[in-house]
Amino acid sequence: MAAPSRFEGYDLLNQSPPYVDVDLYASDAPLRAAVAANGGAGDAAELLAFGQHWGSAEMLDLARQANENVPKLKAFDAKGFRRDEVEFHPAYHQFMTESIAAGLASSTWRDDATSAAPPAQVVRAARFYMAAQVETGHLCPVTMTRAAVAALAVEPALIAKLMPKIMSRRYDARFLPWWEKPGITLGMGMTEKQGGTDVRTNTTRAELASEASGQRGHFISARAGHSPEAGSSARAEPAGEGYAITGHKWFMSAPMCDAFLVLAQAPGGLSCFLMPRFRPDGSVNGLQFQRLKDKLGNRSNASSEVEFADAFAWRVGEEGRGVRTIINMVQLTRLDCAIASAGTMRMALAQAIHHARHRTVFQKHLIDQPMMRSVLADLALEAEAAVALVMRLCRAFDLAASDPLEAVYARVLTPAVKYWVCKTAPAFIYEAMECLGGNGYVEESVLPRLYREAPVNAIWEGSGNVMCLDALRALAHEGEAARALLDRLAIDAQDLPGAADAVAFVRSFDPRAEADARGLVERLALLAAAAALRACAPAPVVEAFARERLTTGLGITYGSRPLASAEREQLIARALPA
């Protein structure tokens, strides 16, 4: 008989069981209430099925695999020919398959690229929120594919060809021309080394293809089926004038997408273009990837540096109006940044409460220790406000086409909501990590991945200062409509502590005082959050949020605000995973 292990007979005590096989919808009372309050109650059965599947042990383990096995760039083949492909772990492709099939890239659109009927945005956001709790990285190409439709809609001939592929709900990872695939994904590239947010400093040049000089033979792949001769029988029909683009992008998101929206300087000024991975004749386009970014988080997803060598692209919108064209896409990607951040906050909170329910410290369950209870309740308050606010914003997107005031809500509140929710997430997730102590700091826990993921949404599609400047511009541009929006928020938040002062502060703010814009935008977001909560949360929760966020609290760290005992009990009960 083998010698017994030195640990044989040792009972592992006082550890929480694995947080797996959780119904992400049924166990989330604030999410269910926010969806119902914003018109999505009729889709509860489908959302329950989605939450059960995505909270399974299998999906949670796939997330681990996708992030432990990062993408790899294969720039050349064994003979030295350019390959310019990125290889992903099968777990990543599984997530892409699941999300595309669930409509996360398509369900807010009709076949003609007009918006789907309400509550399409709210219901899709609920799915996106749950998916973000499990694996956030793959959602980058998903959200870009969805959002690109808003920009491409200005080119009817082009969008008519692409829309059937976007709406198909079939993910195809093969490196093939887009017209040979049942479904496609779309990415984007805006920033350059010298400019970053200031895209008007872009130096990438675009010329009409008929006027561009140079031969293209050196861009053609040597692989079978991708030479112009082999691909000529299955070429794409023309969809407008072609341009040749030369330059670079410092960040090109999701480089294995089938086409990308990019900005380049055309003769008429900075313009928007759609650049496919393959030219219309079937040859590989001139996108030469230099390297993949070694990022803090977002590890499952690839972000790249790329050189454009006479790359083919179609113009989208008028020359010189590139920013105006692509901003329609950016509004939707900013919305998804806020939804995803709220989702990661929810998962961090659930992990903290789950651990605290099972961990015993000083003869009490950790969740029953008074100070820990204050921390968890304060976290729950923030998370509940975040999901209420993002769902209310999604409702505004749903109703914008038929209600001018809802359209103003979407335009003004999108940068403010992104600012507040995305900037809240990193500190929130850290606090949740601390609730688990050392168990939350090791890689076997999901908390380190959530923590690394947290900053990207605050940075991507415009960092905090950019969001504040955009909110200032939106308030100034909307004029009377913005004042009507503030009137609506004042009514929705009527009689709540601090609401009147917040409304007065926003109304009296001097838009020239850029240095103080963060205070304005935070106050605006908190006011909107209090109003959103009023439609979907119990009165004590709404009162607690308004009192602790709209008025001056005693401190800035979670757990330092004096919540009443009944408020703590109700918040934790609503946040408690089933």
N, C-alpha and C positions, 0 to 999 in steps of 0.2 A: 504494500500500500504506500502511496506517495506520502511524503511528509506533509502535514497540514500547513496551509498558508498561515503566516503569522497573524493575518486579519480574519481567519475563519471564525465564524461565530460572532463577529462584531456587528452589532446592529447600528445602522445609520439612522440617527435620530435628529429631530429638530431642523429638518430641511424641507422646503416646499417641494411638492411634486412637480413634474414637468408641466409647463403651461402649454398644453397641446389639446387638439380636438375641442376647440372652443368655437361656439357659434358667434362670429364677430358681429352679427346683427342682433340676434336675440338677447345677447348679454350686454348690449349697449343701449340703455334706456335713453340717454340724451340724444343719441343718433336717431333712434326710432321717433322720438318726439319731434326733432327738428325736421326730419323728412316728412312726417305727417303734417306739420304746421305749414310746410311750404308746398303742399299739393301732392306729395308722393305716397299717400297712404294706400292707394289702390295697387301699388307694386310691392306690397309687403311680402307676399309669398315668394316672389322671385328674389327679393333681397335676402330673405331668410335662407334660401337655398344657396345663394352666393356666399353668404357669411359662414354657413356651415362648411362648405367646401374649402374656402380659403383659410379657415381656421384649423383645418385638419393637420395632424402630425406630418403627413406627407408633404403638404405645401410648405409648412414651416421648415422642414428639413431641406427641401429644394432651395429655399432662400439661403440657407447656410452654404449649400454647395455652390450656388451661383456667385456668392461673394468670396468664397475661399478660392475659387478657380477663375481668376480674372481674365479678361479678353487679352488676346495676343495678336500683334500686328505681324502679318506675313507680307513684307514689302516686295520680296523677290522670290522667284522659284529657284530650283536647284541649278538651273542653267544661267541665272542672272537676269532673266526677263522680269519686268515689273509685274507684280501680282496684285499689290495694293488691296489685300483682303484682311479682314479681322476675324479671327476664330473665337467663338464663344463656347462655353461649357453647355452641354445639353440642357442643364437646369434653366439657363437663361432662355433658351428657345422654348422650353415648356411654359415659362411665364408669359412670353410673348404670344404663344399660341392661345393660352387661356384668356389673356386680356383682350386680344383682338376678337376672339370668339364671343366674349361677353359684351362686345360693343363699346369698349372704352375709347376706341378711336373713331367710331362711326355713329353711335346711337343718337347723337344730338343733331344729325343732319338727315335731310331727305335726299332722294336720289338726284335731285336737281340742284343740290348744294345750298338749298334754303334751310332755315332752322326747323328742326323737328318740333312738333307740338309739345307744349308743357304737359307734364313736368319732366321733359326729357333731360334737362340740365340737372335738376335735383336728383333724379333717380340715378343717372350716370355718375354724379358726384358721390353718392352714397357708395357705389361700387368702387370708385376710385379711392375713396377714403379707406375702405376696408383693404383693398389691394396694397395701399401704401403701408399699412401696418405690417404686412408680411414681407414684401420685397419692393423697394422704392426705385431702384436703379433702372429696371426695365421700363418704367413708366415714362422715362424721358422720350424715347421714340414714339411711344403711344400717344402722349400728349401733343407732340409736334405734328404727328400725322393728323390728329383731330383738328388742331388749330390752324394748320396750313390751308385748310379749305376756305377759311375766312379771307385769306389773302388771295388765293387763286381764283376766287369767285369773280374777280374783275376781268378775267379772261375766259369768256364763255366757251370758246372752242377748246381751250386747253383743259379746263375743268371737266368738260363733257367727256373727254377721253379718260381722265384719271378717276372720275367719281365711281364708276363701277368697280374699280380695283380697291378703292378705299372702303366702299360699302360692303364688300364681299364677306367680311369677317373671317377671312382665311389668311393665315400667316404662312409665308413662304420664304424660308431663309436662304434659298439657293441664289448663287451669284449669276443672275440671268437678266437680260433686258426686261424692263418693267412690263412691256406689252406681252411677254411670254409667261407671265406669272398670274395666278388667280387673284392674288392680293398683294398690296404694296405698303411700304412705310415711307414716311417723309421726314427729313431732318432739316437742319438750318445751320448757316454759318454767317455771322454778322461781324464779330469783332476781329480786329487785327492787332499786331504787336504794338503799333505806335499809338493806338487810339482807345481801345477798350470800349467803354460806354459811348464815347464820342465818335459814333460811326461816320459822321460827316468828314472825318479825317482819313477815311479809307483810301488806300492807294490802288487797290485792285482795279484793273481797267477792263472795259468791255467794248468790243468793236463788232459791227455787223460782220457776220461770218464771211460774206462775200468780199469784204474789204480787208479782212485779216490776212496777214502774210504768214508764210511758213508752211511746211508740210506737216501732216499729222501721222505719218506712218509709224513714228516711234512711240505712239501711245497705244498701239494695237496689241492686245494680248496674244501671246503665242499659243494659248490653249485652244484645243479643238472647239470649233463652234463659235469662236469669238473673233475671228478675222472678218474683215469687211466682206470677203468673198463668201464665207460660210454663213454670215448673218444677213446677206443681202436679200434673201428670199423671205425674211421675216422682219423687215424693217418697220419702224414707226412712221405713220403718216405725218406730214408736216402739221404743226400746230402753232403757226405764227412764225415771224422772222427769227432766225437763229443768230446768236452772237458767239464770238470767241472771247473767252475770259482768261486773263493772265494776272497772276498775283498770288495772294495767300490768305489764309484765315488762321488766326491764332487758336481759336476754338471752333472746331467743326463737330457738332454733336451727332452721335450715333452714326459713325462712318459707313456702316453696312446698309443704311437706308437706300431705297431705290432712286431717290432724287432729293435735292436740297434746295431750299430757298436761300439765296445769297444776295448780298449787296455788292455792287460794283459801280465804278464811275464810268458812265456812258457819255457820249458826246453831249447829251442834254443834261448831265448831272448825275447824282447818285441815284441809282435805279435798282429795282428788284428783279431777280431772275430765278428761274427754276432750272437747276442743273442736274440732269440725270446721270446715273453711273455709266450708262451706255449711250453712245451716239445713235441718232436715228438709223444709221446704216448697220447697226449691230456691233460695231467695234467698241472697245472699252474707252470711256471718256478720259480726258486728261486730268484726273484727280490723283495726285501723287502724295500719299500720306507719309509724313516725315517721322512721326512718332505718336504714341498714345500718351495722354497726360497721366502722370502718376499722382492721383488725386487723394486728398484726405479721406473722403468717403465716396459714395456712389460708385463702388468698386465693380459691381457687376456690369455696369454700363461703360461703353467706350466713348471717350472724348479725344479728339485728335487735332494735330497740327497738319495742315495740308497746303501744298503748292498747286496752283492751277496753271497748267501749261497748255494754253490755247484750248481750254475746255469749252465744250459746246453747252449752250444754255438758251432757253427761251425767255424773252422779257415778259415780266408780269406787271401790268399797269404801265403808265406813261413814263417816259424817260424823265429823270429829274424828280420823280415823286416816290422814290424807293421807301423812304421812312414812312410816309403816309400809307403806302400799300401794305407794308409788313406789320404796321402797328395793329392792324385788325387781328393778325395772328398772335401778336404779343399780348394783347388783352386776355386771350384765352389761355395762353401758357402761364401768365401771372395768376390767373384764377386757379389753375391746377397746382401751382406752387403752394398756394394757401391751403388748398384741400389736402395735399400730401403732407404738409407740415402738421395740420390738425390731426391727420391720421397717425403719424408717428408719435405725436403727443399722447394720443389715446392708448397706443400699445405700451408706451413707457409707463403710463399711469396704471394700466391693467397689470403689468408685471410687478409694479411696486405693491399694489393692493393684494395681489395673489400671494406674494412672498410674505407680506405682513400678516395675512390671515393664518399662515401656517407656522410662522417662526415664533418661538417662545423666548422672551427676554425678561429676566427678573420675575419669574413666576407668572407672567402674563403673556398672552399673545401680543405680538408687536403692535398689531392694529388697535389693541386696547390701551396701549400706553398713551397718556394724554398728549404729550408733545408730538408723537408720531401721528396721532389722529388729527392734530391741527395741520400738520404738513400735508397729509393725504387729502384732507378736505380742501385745503387751499389749492392744491394741484387740481383736484376735481372741479373746483369752481372755474379755474382758467380753461380747462379742457372743455367743459360744457359750454362756456361762452364761445370758444373757438369754433366748435362744430355748429352751434346755432348761427353764428355770423357767416360762415362760409356757405351754409345751406340757404340762408336768406339772400346772400349775394347771387347764388345760382338761380334762385327764383327770379331775381331781377333780370338775369340774362334770359330766362325763359319768357318773361313778359315784355321784354324791351321792344319787340316789334309792334306790340299793340298798345303799350302804355308809355307815353313820353316821360313820365316821372320815373318809371322803372328803368328806362334807358339812361336817364341822368344818374340814378342810383348806381347802375353798373359802371358808367364812365368815371364817376367821382370816387366811388368807394373801392374799386378794384385796387388801385395802388395803395390806398390806406389799409385795406384788409391784408393785402400781401405784406405790407410793412409790419403791421402789428403781429399777425399770426406767425410769420416766418422768423421774426426776430425774437419772439417769445420761446420758440421751440428749443433752441440749444440749452438755455438755462433751465427750462422745464425738464428736459430729458436728463440733464445732469442731476437735478434734485431727485428725480425718480431713481436714478442709479444709486445715489447715496442711501436711499431707503433700503436697498439690498446689501449695502456695505461691500465687502470684498467680493461677494458672489456676483454683484452687478458689474464689477470691474474686469472680470476675466472674459475671454473670448467665447467661452461656452455659453455665456449669457447673451441674449439678443441686445442688451443695453449698449455695449460698445459700438455695435453696428448702427443702432439708432442715433447714438451721440455723434458719430462721425458723419452720418447722413444729414444731420440737422442743419448745418450752416449753408448747404448748397442752395436751398430754395430762397434764402435771403439774399444770395449773391446773384444767382441766375436770373436773367431777364430783368436786371436792374436792381442794384443794391439799395440799401436804405435811403441814402441821400437822393438817389434818382427817383425812388418812389415818392418821396416828399415833394420834390420839384414837380413831378407829374401831377400829384394831387393839387398842388398850388395852381398849376396851369389849368387843370380841369375846373376847379372852383371859379377861377377868373373867367375862363371861356364860357362857362354855362350861365354866368350872370344871374338873371332872374330865376332861371330854372334851378340853379344851385340853392338859391334862397328858398325856393319852394320845397326843395329836398330837406333843408334844415327845418322848415316848418313841419314837415311830415315826421322827421325824427323826434322833434320836440313833442309832438302829439303822442307818438308811439312810446316815448320814455317819460311821459307826463307824470309828475309827482315823485319820480324816483330820486333818491338822494344824489345831489350833484348834477342832475341832468340839466336843469335850467342854467347853471353856471357854465356847463360845457357848451351848450348851445350859444350862450352869449359870447363865450371866448372865441368860438369858431366864427361867429358872425362879425366880430369886431377885429379879427386878425388882419393885419396889414400884409397883403401879398408880397410887398417889397421886402419884408423882413425875413429873407431866406434863412438867416442864421438861426431863427427860432422855429423853423418849419417842422422840425421833429415833434415839438410839443403840440403844435396844431394837429398834425396827422395822427398822433397817438390819441389825443383827445377825441378826434372825430371817429376813429376806429372804436374806441371804448364806448362812445355814445351809441354808435350803431350796434355794437354787441349787446348793450343793455336793452336796446329796443328789440333786437332779434330774440333775446332770451324771453322777453315778456310774452312772446307768442307761443313758446314751447316749454317753458320751465315753470315749476311751482313758484309761488310768490316769494317764499323765503330765499330761494336761490337767486331770484332776480334782485331782490332787495339787497342781499349780501354782496352781489357783484357790483351794483351801483354804489353802494356805500364804500366798499373797499377799493374800487378801481376809479370811480369818478370823483371821489373826494380824497383828501389827503390821508393816507394811511400812516401807520407807525413805523413802517420799514419797507424795504424793497425785496426782502427774501421771503420765500414761501414759508408759511407757518408763523410769521411775525405779526399778522393781522388778527385782530381779536374777534374771530367768528364766534357767534353764540353756539352753545352746545347743540341746540336743535338744528341749527344750520349745518354743523359738522356732521351730525347723524344723517341728515337727509342727503347731503352731497355724497358722502361715502356710500350710502345705500344705492344711490342712482348710478354711481360709477362702478360699483362692485361687479366684477365679472361673474356670471352665473356658473 
